Amino acid sequence: MKNFYKFILAFYSLVFIYSCASYAPKDNNLSIVLSTSEQALTSLAEKIPAAEDDNLIKAYNKLEKKSKELFPALEKCNKKYALTPEYMATLEEAQKTLRRIDKDFNAIPDKTFIFDAIYLDYDAKLTSINSSEKNDANTKIKVTVDSNEEEGYFVFGKLSYEKTLDIKRFRFNKPTNKASQDFVPGYYLFWLEKEDRVGEPELHLIMSNGSEEEKQLVLKTPK
């Protein structure tokens, strides 16, 4: 009988360990992304003062401070529940953008906007983590888009700090009205298109406040 109980205990222990393992991080990709982002920010700290731009310095300082708040929270979350590929993709793009600014500092004119945009993206992520009952970073927000005048527009989007890049990172599966797609918390640009008519990209914060997991947007139709 004792052997039987030992077998049952061992069996459930293995099940428990296996279940927990499904939530654990599968690799150290997050640490690499965060470390590379930190290195870029550290390198930029040496270049920012030479620009003699108070707005740029202020934007950088806000971003650097926010990164020190967010990154440890992400590491902690990742140990509990591995960050999704969608979530990791946004962090990787922010890292690439910081490295691009560091590399081509004098050639990039919109550095203040980019720093502010990444700051707001980081802040949306941190706010969503702190608002989650389990401090889980993997909260997804359903974004529903209507057009303000006529229906039938396709909705496109990209990350806020990709404003000057000619890319379409997201496309909603359905046209307006009631086009919808799930997004990880962050700061995004969304716009409408139909045939040769292209709307102006609009900036929107997408985050969870602990009670609502849906964001409804009404975008202006192209003229």
ChimeraX commands (.cxc) that place a marker at each C-alpha (Angstrom):
marker #1 position 0.00,0.00,0.00 radius 0.5
marker #1 position 2.85,2.38,0.87 radius 0.5
marker #1 position 4.40,1.74,-2.53 radius 0.5
marker #1 position 1.08,2.53,-4.16 radius 0.5
marker #1 position 0.83,5.90,-2.38 radius 0.5
marker #1 position 4.44,6.65,-3.29 radius 0.5
marker #1 position 3.61,5.93,-6.92 radius 0.5
marker #1 position 0.55,8.22,-6.85 radius 0.5
marker #1 position 2.55,11.01,-5.20 radius 0.5
marker #1 position 5.35,10.69,-7.74 radius 0.5
marker #1 position 2.84,10.64,-10.60 radius 0.5
marker #1 position 1.10,13.86,-9.51 radius 0.5
marker #1 position 4.44,15.52,-8.83 radius 0.5
marker #1 position 5.47,14.82,-12.41 radius 0.5
marker #1 position 2.16,16.16,-13.72 radius 0.5
marker #1 position 2.57,19.32,-11.65 radius 0.5
marker #1 position 6.14,19.88,-12.83 radius 0.5
marker #1 position 5.15,19.30,-16.46 radius 0.5
marker #1 position 2.22,21.70,-16.16 radius 0.5
marker #1 position 4.40,24.43,-14.68 radius 0.5
marker #1 position 7.02,23.87,-17.33 radius 0.5
marker #1 position 4.52,24.81,-20.01 radius 0.5
marker #1 position 4.44,28.32,-18.56 radius 0.5
marker #1 position 8.20,28.68,-18.08 radius 0.5
marker #1 position 10.35,30.55,-20.61 radius 0.5
marker #1 position 11.61,28.29,-23.37 radius 0.5
marker #1 position 14.87,30.24,-24.01 radius 0.5
marker #1 position 16.75,33.36,-22.98 radius 0.5
marker #1 position 15.53,35.46,-25.89 radius 0.5
marker #1 position 13.92,38.02,-23.59 radius 0.5
marker #1 position 17.15,38.57,-21.67 radius 0.5
marker #1 position 18.99,39.14,-24.95 radius 0.5
marker #1 position 16.40,41.64,-26.19 radius 0.5
marker #1 position 16.33,43.58,-22.92 radius 0.5
marker #1 position 20.11,43.54,-22.57 radius 0.5
marker #1 position 20.57,44.82,-26.13 radius 0.5
marker #1 position 18.00,47.56,-25.49 radius 0.5
marker #1 position 19.84,48.59,-22.33 radius 0.5
marker #1 position 23.15,48.69,-24.20 radius 0.5
marker #1 position 21.64,50.95,-26.86 radius 0.5
marker #1 position 20.18,53.28,-24.20 radius 0.5
marker #1 position 23.53,53.42,-22.39 radius 0.5
marker #1 position 25.33,54.26,-25.61 radius 0.5
marker #1 position 22.75,56.93,-26.46 radius 0.5
marker #1 position 23.28,58.56,-23.06 radius 0.5
marker #1 position 26.71,59.66,-24.28 radius 0.5
marker #1 position 25.30,61.20,-27.47 radius 0.5
marker #1 position 22.16,62.92,-26.19 radius 0.5
marker #1 position 23.83,65.86,-24.34 radius 0.5
marker #1 position 25.84,66.80,-27.45 radius 0.5
marker #1 position 22.58,67.40,-29.33 radius 0.5
marker #1 position 21.81,70.36,-27.02 radius 0.5
marker #1 position 18.08,69.73,-27.40 radius 0.5
marker #1 position 16.10,70.05,-24.15 radius 0.5
marker #1 position 13.06,68.21,-25.54 radius 0.5
marker #1 position 15.24,65.32,-26.74 radius 0.5
marker #1 position 17.03,65.10,-23.39 radius 0.5
marker #1 position 13.71,65.10,-21.52 radius 0.5
marker #1 position 12.25,62.39,-23.82 radius 0.5
marker #1 position 15.35,60.23,-23.41 radius 0.5
marker #1 position 15.37,60.55,-19.61 radius 0.5
marker #1 position 11.70,59.53,-19.40 radius 0.5
marker #1 position 12.31,56.51,-21.64 radius 0.5
marker #1 position 15.42,55.40,-19.78 radius 0.5
marker #1 position 13.61,55.61,-16.43 radius 0.5
marker #1 position 10.60,53.70,-17.76 radius 0.5
marker #1 position 12.84,50.94,-19.14 radius 0.5
marker #1 position 14.29,50.41,-15.66 radius 0.5
marker #1 position 10.74,49.94,-14.35 radius 0.5
marker #1 position 9.47,47.71,-17.15 radius 0.5
marker #1 position 12.40,45.37,-17.83 radius 0.5
marker #1 position 12.54,43.76,-14.34 radius 0.5
marker #1 position 8.74,43.35,-14.45 radius 0.5
marker #1 position 9.01,41.57,-17.81 radius 0.5
marker #1 position 11.74,39.24,-16.52 radius 0.5
marker #1 position 9.54,38.36,-13.55 radius 0.5
marker #1 position 6.50,37.76,-15.76 radius 0.5
marker #1 position 8.50,35.64,-18.17 radius 0.5
marker #1 position 9.56,33.30,-15.38 radius 0.5
marker #1 position 5.88,32.66,-14.53 radius 0.5
marker #1 position 4.30,32.73,-17.98 radius 0.5
marker #1 position 6.56,32.78,-21.04 radius 0.5
marker #1 position 5.88,35.87,-23.12 radius 0.5
marker #1 position 4.01,35.18,-26.34 radius 0.5
marker #1 position 5.71,35.52,-29.76 radius 0.5
marker #1 position 3.46,38.53,-30.48 radius 0.5
marker #1 position 4.56,40.25,-27.29 radius 0.5
marker #1 position 8.23,39.47,-27.92 radius 0.5
marker #1 position 7.96,40.85,-31.46 radius 0.5
marker #1 position 7.02,44.31,-30.18 radius 0.5
marker #1 position 9.93,44.32,-27.72 radius 0.5
marker #1 position 12.31,43.23,-30.47 radius 0.5
marker #1 position 11.15,46.02,-32.79 radius 0.5
marker #1 position 11.66,48.60,-30.03 radius 0.5
marker #1 position 15.16,47.20,-29.50 radius 0.5
marker #1 position 15.93,47.44,-33.23 radius 0.5
marker #1 position 14.69,51.02,-33.30 radius 0.5
marker #1 position 16.91,52.03,-30.37 radius 0.5
marker #1 position 19.92,50.40,-32.04 radius 0.5
marker #1 position 19.12,52.19,-35.30 radius 0.5
marker #1 position 19.05,55.57,-33.53 radius 0.5
marker #1 position 22.30,54.78,-31.76 radius 0.5
marker #1 position 23.98,53.78,-35.01 radius 0.5
marker #1 position 22.63,56.61,-37.19 radius 0.5
marker #1 position 22.12,59.23,-34.49 radius 0.5
marker #1 position 22.80,62.33,-36.59 radius 0.5
marker #1 position 20.84,61.06,-39.60 radius 0.5
marker #1 position 17.53,60.52,-37.79 radius 0.5
marker #1 position 15.47,63.72,-37.45 radius 0.5
marker #1 position 12.53,62.48,-35.39 radius 0.5
marker #1 position 14.40,61.12,-32.35 radius 0.5
marker #1 position 12.26,62.99,-29.81 radius 0.5
marker #1 position 9.04,61.54,-31.24 radius 0.5
marker #1 position 10.53,58.02,-31.31 radius 0.5
marker #1 position 11.70,58.23,-27.69 radius 0.5
marker #1 position 8.27,59.48,-26.61 radius 0.5
marker #1 position 6.54,56.75,-28.62 radius 0.5
marker #1 position 8.65,53.93,-27.15 radius 0.5
marker #1 position 8.15,55.44,-23.68 radius 0.5
marker #1 position 4.36,55.32,-24.12 radius 0.5
marker #1 position 4.59,51.79,-25.52 radius 0.5
marker #1 position 6.60,50.67,-22.48 radius 0.5
marker #1 position 4.25,52.50,-20.14 radius 0.5
marker #1 position 1.20,50.79,-21.68 radius 0.5
marker #1 position 2.87,47.42,-21.13 radius 0.5
marker #1 position 3.81,48.19,-17.51 radius 0.5
marker #1 position 0.35,49.56,-16.70 radius 0.5
marker #1 position -1.25,46.43,-18.14 radius 0.5
marker #1 position 1.04,44.17,-16.10 radius 0.5
marker #1 position 0.27,46.05,-12.88 radius 0.5
marker #1 position -3.45,45.97,-13.66 radius 0.5
marker #1 position -3.47,42.21,-14.23 radius 0.5
marker #1 position -4.75,40.12,-11.34 radius 0.5
marker #1 position -1.84,37.69,-11.79 radius 0.5
marker #1 position 0.69,40.27,-13.01 radius 0.5
marker #1 position 0.66,38.48,-16.35 radius 0.5
marker #1 position 2.15,40.42,-19.26 radius 0.5
marker #1 position 0.32,38.30,-21.86 radius 0.5
marker #1 position -2.98,40.17,-21.62 radius 0.5
marker #1 position -4.45,40.76,-25.07 radius 0.5
marker #1 position -6.82,43.60,-25.88 radius 0.5
marker #1 position -9.48,43.21,-28.54 radius 0.5
marker #1 position -9.40,46.28,-30.80 radius 0.5
marker #1 position -12.61,46.94,-32.74 radius 0.5
marker #1 position -12.52,49.58,-35.48 radius 0.5
marker #1 position -15.36,51.47,-37.16 radius 0.5
marker #1 position -15.05,54.13,-39.85 radius 0.5
marker #1 position -16.68,57.46,-39.13 radius 0.5
marker #1 position -18.57,57.97,-42.40 radius 0.5
marker #1 position -18.88,54.88,-44.60 radius 0.5
marker #1 position -18.15,51.19,-44.17 radius 0.5
marker #1 position -15.98,48.76,-46.12 radius 0.5
marker #1 position -12.49,50.08,-45.34 radius 0.5
marker #1 position -9.61,47.77,-44.54 radius 0.5
marker #1 position -7.75,48.58,-41.34 radius 0.5
marker #1 position -3.96,48.60,-41.26 radius 0.5
marker #1 position -1.54,49.31,-38.46 radius 0.5
marker #1 position 2.05,49.49,-37.29 radius 0.5
marker #1 position 3.96,50.32,-34.13 radius 0.5
marker #1 position 3.90,54.00,-33.20 radius 0.5
marker #1 position 7.66,54.49,-33.49 radius 0.5
marker #1 position 7.54,53.11,-37.03 radius 0.5
marker #1 position 5.65,56.23,-38.11 radius 0.5
marker #1 position 8.14,57.22,-40.81 radius 0.5
marker #1 position 8.67,53.66,-42.08 radius 0.5
marker #1 position 6.68,52.65,-45.16 radius 0.5
marker #1 position 5.36,49.37,-43.78 radius 0.5
marker #1 position 2.05,47.71,-42.93 radius 0.5
marker #1 position 2.69,45.48,-39.95 radius 0.5
marker #1 position -0.93,44.59,-39.18 radius 0.5
marker #1 position -4.04,44.11,-41.28 radius 0.5
marker #1 position -7.40,43.40,-39.65 radius 0.5
marker #1 position -9.13,40.31,-41.01 radius 0.5
marker #1 position -12.44,42.07,-41.68 radius 0.5
marker #1 position -13.24,45.51,-43.14 radius 0.5
marker #1 position -15.14,48.17,-41.23 radius 0.5
marker #1 position -17.43,48.38,-39.57 radius 0.5
marker #1 position -16.67,46.04,-36.66 radius 0.5
marker #1 position -13.22,45.09,-37.90 radius 0.5
marker #1 position -11.43,43.51,-34.94 radius 0.5
marker #1 position -8.11,42.00,-33.94 radius 0.5
marker #1 position -6.30,41.16,-30.70 radius 0.5
marker #1 position -3.23,43.19,-29.72 radius 0.5
marker #1 position -0.68,43.07,-26.95 radius 0.5
marker #1 position -0.50,46.28,-24.88 radius 0.5
marker #1 position 1.38,49.09,-26.58 radius 0.5
marker #1 position 1.25,52.28,-28.62 radius 0.5
marker #1 position 0.07,51.86,-32.21 radius 0.5
marker #1 position -0.77,53.65,-35.45 radius 0.5
marker #1 position -3.98,52.62,-37.25 radius 0.5
marker #1 position -5.42,53.84,-40.54 radius 0.5
marker #1 position -8.06,53.00,-43.17 radius 0.5
marker #1 position -7.62,52.12,-46.83 radius 0.5
marker #1 position -9.99,51.42,-49.71 radius 0.5
marker #1 position -8.75,51.09,-53.29 radius 0.5
marker #1 position -6.55,54.17,-53.84 radius 0.5
marker #1 position -7.87,56.06,-50.82 radius 0.5
marker #1 position -5.52,56.01,-47.81 radius 0.5
marker #1 position -6.37,57.53,-44.45 radius 0.5
marker #1 position -4.05,59.43,-42.13 radius 0.5
marker #1 position -2.48,57.14,-39.48 radius 0.5
marker #1 position -3.84,57.83,-35.99 radius 0.5
marker #1 position -1.98,57.13,-32.74 radius 0.5
marker #1 position -3.73,55.03,-30.09 radius 0.5
marker #1 position -2.70,53.62,-26.72 radius 0.5
marker #1 position -3.84,50.02,-26.33 radius 0.5
marker #1 position -3.69,48.75,-22.77 radius 0.5
marker #1 position -5.59,46.98,-20.02 radius 0.5
marker #1 position -6.82,48.80,-16.91 radius 0.5
marker #1 position -7.76,45.62,-15.10 radius 0.5
marker #1 position -11.46,45.75,-15.93 radius 0.5
marker #1 position -11.78,46.22,-19.70 radius 0.5
marker #1 position -10.09,44.02,-22.29 radius 0.5
marker #1 position -11.52,45.76,-25.35 radius 0.5
marker #1 position -10.79,49.02,-27.16 radius 0.5
marker #1 position -13.26,50.55,-29.61 radius 0.5
marker #1 position -11.90,53.00,-32.17 radius 0.5
marker #1 position -13.56,55.18,-34.76 radius 0.5
marker #1 position -11.09,56.19,-37.47 radius 0.5
marker #1 position -11.53,59.02,-39.97 radius 0.5
marker #1 position -12.28,57.91,-43.52 radius 0.5
marker #1 position -9.88,58.99,-46.27 radius 0.5
marker #1 position -10.92,61.96,-48.39 radius 0.5
marker link #1:1,2 radius 0.2
marker link #1:2,3 radius 0.2
marker link #1:3,4 radius 0.2
marker link #1:4,5 radius 0.2
marker link #1:5,6 radius 0.2
marker link #1:6,7 radius 0.2
marker link #1:7,8 radius 0.2
marker link #1:8,9 radius 0.2
marker link #1:9,10 radius 0.2
marker link #1:10,11 radius 0.2
marker link #1:11,12 radius 0.2
marker link #1:12,13 radius 0.2
marker link #1:13,14 radius 0.2
marker link #1:14,15 radius 0.2
marker link #1:15,16 radius 0.2
marker link #1:16,17 radius 0.2
marker link #1:17,18 radius 0.2
marker link #1:18,19 radius 0.2
marker link #1:19,20 radius 0.2
marker link #1:20,21 radius 0.2
marker link #1:21,22 radius 0.2
marker link #1:22,23 radius 0.2
marker link #1:23,24 radius 0.2
marker link #1:24,25 radius 0.2
marker link #1:25,26 radius 0.2
marker link #1:26,27 radius 0.2
marker link #1:27,28 radius 0.2
marker link #1:28,29 radius 0.2
marker link #1:29,30 radius 0.2
marker link #1:30,31 radius 0.2
marker link #1:31,32 radius 0.2
marker link #1:32,33 radius 0.2
marker link #1:33,34 radius 0.2
marker link #1:34,35 radius 0.2
marker link #1:35,36 radius 0.2
marker link #1:36,37 radius 0.2
marker link #1:37,38 radius 0.2
marker link #1:38,39 radius 0.2
marker link #1:39,40 radius 0.2
marker link #1:40,41 radius 0.2
marker link #1:41,42 radius 0.2
marker link #1:42,43 radius 0.2
marker link #1:43,44 radius 0.2
marker link #1:44,45 radius 0.2
marker link #1:45,46 radius 0.2
marker link #1:46,47 radius 0.2
marker link #1:47,48 radius 0.2
marker link #1:48,49 radius 0.2
marker link #1:49,50 radius 0.2
marker link #1:50,51 radius 0.2
marker link #1:51,52 radius 0.2
marker link #1:52,53 radius 0.2
marker link #1:53,54 radius 0.2
marker link #1:54,55 radius 0.2
marker link #1:55,56 radius 0.2
marker link #1:56,57 radius 0.2
marker link #1:57,58 radius 0.2
marker link #1:58,59 radius 0.2
marker link #1:59,60 radius 0.2
marker link #1:60,61 radius 0.2
marker link #1:61,62 radius 0.2
marker link #1:62,63 radius 0.2
marker link #1:63,64 radius 0.2
marker link #1:64,65 radius 0.2
marker link #1:65,66 radius 0.2
marker link #1:66,67 radius 0.2
marker link #1:67,68 radius 0.2
marker link #1:68,69 radius 0.2
marker link #1:69,70 radius 0.2
marker link #1:70,71 radius 0.2
marker link #1:71,72 radius 0.2
marker link #1:72,73 radius 0.2
marker link #1:73,74 radius 0.2
marker link #1:74,75 radius 0.2
marker link #1:75,76 radius 0.2
marker link #1:76,77 radius 0.2
marker link #1:77,78 radius 0.2
marker link #1:78,79 radius 0.2
marker link #1:79,80 radius 0.2
marker link #1:80,81 radius 0.2
marker link #1:81,82 radius 0.2
marker link #1:82,83 radius 0.2
marker link #1:83,84 radius 0.2
marker link #1:84,85 radius 0.2
marker link #1:85,86 radius 0.2
marker link #1:86,87 radius 0.2
marker link #1:87,88 radius 0.2
marker link #1:88,89 radius 0.2
marker link #1:89,90 radius 0.2
marker link #1:90,91 radius 0.2
marker link #1:91,92 radius 0.2
marker link #1:92,93 radius 0.2
marker link #1:93,94 radius 0.2
marker link #1:94,95 radius 0.2
marker link #1:95,96 radius 0.2
marker link #1:96,97 radius 0.2
marker link #1:97,98 radius 0.2
marker link #1:98,99 radius 0.2
marker link #1:99,100 radius 0.2
marker link #1:100,101 radius 0.2
marker link #1:101,102 radius 0.2
marker link #1:102,103 radius 0.2
marker link #1:103,104 radius 0.2
marker link #1:104,105 radius 0.2
marker link #1:105,106 radius 0.2
marker link #1:106,107 radius 0.2
marker link #1:107,108 radius 0.2
marker link #1:108,109 radius 0.2
marker link #1:109,110 radius 0.2
marker link #1:110,111 radius 0.2
marker link #1:111,112 radius 0.2
marker link #1:112,113 radius 0.2
marker link #1:113,114 radius 0.2
marker link #1:114,115 radius 0.2
marker link #1:115,116 radius 0.2
marker link #1:116,117 radius 0.2
marker link #1:117,118 radius 0.2
marker link #1:118,119 radius 0.2
marker link #1:119,120 radius 0.2
marker link #1:120,121 radius 0.2
marker link #1:121,122 radius 0.2
marker link #1:122,123 radius 0.2
marker link #1:123,124 radius 0.2
marker link #1:124,125 radius 0.2
marker link #1:125,126 radius 0.2
marker link #1:126,127 radius 0.2
marker link #1:127,128 radius 0.2
marker link #1:128,129 radius 0.2
marker link #1:129,130 radius 0.2
marker link #1:130,131 radius 0.2
marker link #1:131,132 radius 0.2
marker link #1:132,133 radius 0.2
marker link #1:133,134 radius 0.2
marker link #1:134,135 radius 0.2
marker link #1:135,136 radius 0.2
marker link #1:136,137 radius 0.2
marker link #1:137,138 radius 0.2
marker link #1:138,139 radius 0.2
marker link #1:139,140 radius 0.2
marker link #1:140,141 radius 0.2
marker link #1:141,142 radius 0.2
marker link #1:142,143 radius 0.2
marker link #1:143,144 radius 0.2
marker link #1:144,145 radius 0.2
marker link #1:145,146 radius 0.2
marker link #1:146,147 radius 0.2
marker link #1:147,148 radius 0.2
marker link #1:148,149 radius 0.2
marker link #1:149,150 radius 0.2
marker link #1:150,151 radius 0.2
marker link #1:151,152 radius 0.2
marker link #1:152,153 radius 0.2
marker link #1:153,154 radius 0.2
marker link #1:154,155 radius 0.2
marker link #1:155,156 radius 0.2
marker link #1:156,157 radius 0.2
marker link #1:157,158 radius 0.2
marker link #1:158,159 radius 0.2
marker link #1:159,160 radius 0.2
marker link #1:160,161 radius 0.2
marker link #1:161,162 radius 0.2
marker link #1:162,163 radius 0.2
marker link #1:163,164 radius 0.2
marker link #1:164,165 radius 0.2
marker link #1:165,166 radius 0.2
marker link #1:166,167 radius 0.2
marker link #1:167,168 radius 0.2
marker link #1:168,169 radius 0.2
marker link #1:169,170 radius 0.2
marker link #1:170,171 radius 0.2
marker link #1:171,172 radius 0.2
marker link #1:172,173 radius 0.2
marker link #1:173,174 radius 0.2
marker link #1:174,175 radius 0.2
marker link #1:175,176 radius 0.2
marker link #1:176,177 radius 0.2
marker link #1:177,178 radius 0.2
marker link #1:178,179 radius 0.2
marker link #1:179,180 radius 0.2
marker link #1:180,181 radius 0.2
marker link #1:181,182 radius 0.2
marker link #1:182,183 radius 0.2
marker link #1:183,184 radius 0.2
marker link #1:184,185 radius 0.2
marker link #1:185,186 radius 0.2
marker link #1:186,187 radius 0.2
marker link #1:187,188 radius 0.2
marker link #1:188,189 radius 0.2
marker link #1:189,190 radius 0.2
marker link #1:190,191 radius 0.2
marker link #1:191,192 radius 0.2
marker link #1:192,193 radius 0.2
marker link #1:193,194 radius 0.2
marker link #1:194,195 radius 0.2
marker link #1:195,196 radius 0.2
marker link #1:196,197 radius 0.2
marker link #1:197,198 radius 0.2
marker link #1:198,199 radius 0.2
marker link #1:199,200 radius 0.2
marker link #1:200,201 radius 0.2
marker link #1:201,202 radius 0.2
marker link #1:202,203 radius 0.2
marker link #1:203,204 radius 0.2
marker link #1:204,205 radius 0.2
marker link #1:205,206 radius 0.2
marker link #1:206,207 radius 0.2
marker link #1:207,208 radius 0.2
marker link #1:208,209 radius 0.2
marker link #1:209,210 radius 0.2
marker link #1:210,211 radius 0.2
marker link #1:211,212 radius 0.2
marker link #1:212,213 radius 0.2
marker link #1:213,214 radius 0.2
marker link #1:214,215 radius 0.2
marker link #1:215,216 radius 0.2
marker link #1:216,217 radius 0.2
marker link #1:217,218 radius 0.2
marker link #1:218,219 radius 0.2
marker link #1:219,220 radius 0.2
marker link #1:220,221 radius 0.2
marker link #1:221,222 radius 0.2
marker link #1:222,223 radius 0.2
view
